[in-house]
């Protein structure tokens, strides 16, 4: 059975040889191999041996300790990372359906969907109003040239959400939706084409979401709905 230990105090090949020799003499150690550069000792052990016994075999110049294993977290897949986004979309769709299922009206469903979309997404942005602008400016073209826009953007979403839900000035809300989401989509597209790895600010900074194709699709759905409603 192989065990890896850290040995400090070694400064040259002479030290390396000395440690290898001292450890190899222990009866329970089949083989000792020391790496000077990494300060590691790989021991092939027949029977369990205590750390104290290993230390006693070495000169006081050296200190041996068990090497702690570094657990590397398995990277989540893109779908796993975007689960919160899909979950929120699911809630919005279900709620919009429930609001309209008794007397179904597709236009009303889309207006409720868009209103809930803005209200919920603005909520997450407002949770960290100081951190959101910095993330948003990473990819939104207008926010890059007008920093103040990134600060007021969450409030624009709140206003649009209320307009859609309360059916106030719908044509104006649809036009504004096309403009602001169109600008953001341009920035998202550039980011995806450049294959940059940055955080998406669609849900603020409370949830860490990568900028992916799903972000593009999310904006595209809203843009398509706005176009459909305007054409009607």
CORKARA-V860256 format. One record per pair of residues at least 24 apart in sequence whose C-alpha atoms are under 8 Angstrom apart, sorted by sequence separation. I is the first residue (numbers start at 1). J is the second residue. D is the distance in whole Angstrom. If there is no record, write none. Layout:
I J D
I J D
This chain:
12 36 7
92 116 6
11 36 8
92 117 7
10 36 7
188 215 7
189 216 7
89 117 8
126 154 7
188 216 6
10 39 7
125 154 6
8 39 6
23 54 7
26 57 8
123 154 8
185 216 6
7 39 5
122 154 5
6 39 6
7 40 6
122 155 7
6 40 5
7 41 7
23 57 6
185 219 6
5 40 6
6 41 6
22 57 6
23 58 7
122 157 6
185 220 8
4 40 7
5 41 5
22 58 6
121 157 8
122 158 6
4 41 6
5 42 6
182 219 8
4 42 5
5 43 8
119 157 7
181 219 6
3 42 6
4 43 6
19 58 7
118 157 5
119 158 5
2 42 7
3 43 5
118 158 6
2 43 6
3 44 7
142 183 7
181 222 8
182 223 7
2 44 5
3 45 7
118 160 7
119 161 5
141 183 7
181 223 7
1 44 5
2 45 6
118 161 5
119 162 8
140 183 7
141 184 7
1 45 5
117 161 7
140 184 5
1 46 7
115 160 7
116 161 6
139 184 7
141 186 8
177 222 8
178 223 6
115 161 4
140 186 8
141 187 6
177 223 7
114 161 7
115 162 6
140 187 5
115 163 7
139 187 5
140 188 7
178 226 7
115 164 5
116 165 7
139 188 6
177 226 7
178 227 8
114 164 7
115 165 5
175 226 8
9 61 6
10 62 7
112 164 7
139 191 7
174 226 5
9 62 5
111 164 5
112 165 6
174 227 8
8 62 6
9 63 7
111 165 7
7 62 7
8 63 5
174 229 8
7 63 6
8 64 7
111 167 8
174 230 7
7 64 4
6 64 6
7 65 7
5 64 7
6 65 5
171 230 7
5 65 6
6 66 6
138 198 8
5 66 5
6 67 5
4 66 7
5 67 5
4 67 6
135 199 7
136 200 8
135 200 7
136 201 6
135 201 6
132 201 6
135 204 8
135 205 8
132 204 5
131 204 8
132 205 6
131 205 7
125 201 8
128 204 7
125 202 8
127 204 7
128 205 6
125 203 6
126 204 7
128 206 7
124 203 5
125 204 4
127 206 7
124 204 5
125 205 7
121 202 7
122 203 8
124 205 8
125 206 8
121 203 6
124 206 7
121 204 8
114 222 7
110 225 7
107 229 7
84 207 8
82 209 6
81 209 6
82 210 8
81 210 7
82 214 8
